[in-house]
Amino acid sequence: MAEPTPEIDPLTQIHVVGGSPTAEQEAAVIAVVAGMLREGGAVEKDTSVDGWARDAREPRESVAGRTWSNPLR
């Protein structure tokens, strides 16, 4: 009897094959494609992530253009 093939995570199969992107650009492209696959229902959302990691990855409100002050000075 043949051994069952392990389930392959489709998100690990995403690769940039053209051009010469930087590591940051390649990571951004992979993240966008993975998000599109999840939103489109092609792959299941990753449920193996613990609560801390899920919270750390949650999008945050932009801080660009804000005025900051330090009341402890």
C-alpha positions in Angstrom: 0.0 0.0 0.0 1.4 3.4 -0.9 2.2 5.9 1.7 -0.3 8.8 1.9 1.2 12.0 0.5 1.5 14.7 3.1 -0.8 17.7 2.6 1.1 20.5 1.0 0.2 24.1 2.1 -0.6 25.9 -1.2 0.7 29.2 0.3 4.2 27.8 0.5 4.1 27.2 -3.3 3.9 31.0 -4.1 7.1 32.3 -5.7 8.1 35.3 -7.8 9.6 34.0 -11.0 10.2 37.1 -13.1 12.1 40.3 -12.7 14.6 41.1 -10.0 12.5 42.1 -6.9 14.2 42.9 -3.6 13.4 40.6 -0.7 10.9 43.1 0.7 9.1 43.4 -2.7 9.0 39.6 -3.0 7.6 39.2 0.5 4.9 41.8 -0.3 3.9 40.1 -3.5 3.6 36.8 -1.7 1.5 38.3 1.1 -0.9 39.9 -1.4 -1.4 36.7 -3.4 -1.9 34.7 -0.2 -4.4 37.2 1.0 -6.3 37.0 -2.3 -6.3 33.2 -2.2 -7.7 33.3 1.4 -10.4 36.0 0.6 -11.4 34.1 -2.5 -11.9 30.9 -0.6 -9.2 29.0 -2.5 -7.3 28.1 0.7 -8.3 27.9 4.4 -7.4 30.7 6.8 -4.4 29.7 9.0 -5.9 28.6 12.3 -2.6 27.3 13.8 -1.4 30.8 14.7 -1.6 31.6 18.4 -3.5 34.6 19.8 -0.3 36.7 20.3 0.9 36.2 16.7 -2.5 36.9 15.3 -2.7 40.2 17.3 0.8 41.2 16.3 -0.1 40.7 12.6 -3.3 42.6 12.8 -3.2 45.8 10.7 -2.7 48.9 12.8 -3.9 52.5 12.3 -1.4 54.6 10.5 0.7 57.0 12.6 2.0 59.0 9.7 1.5 62.8 10.0 0.6 62.8 13.7 2.1 65.2 16.2 3.9 63.4 19.1 4.8 64.9 22.4 6.5 63.5 25.5 4.9 64.8 28.7 7.8 63.3 30.7 10.4 65.8 29.5 
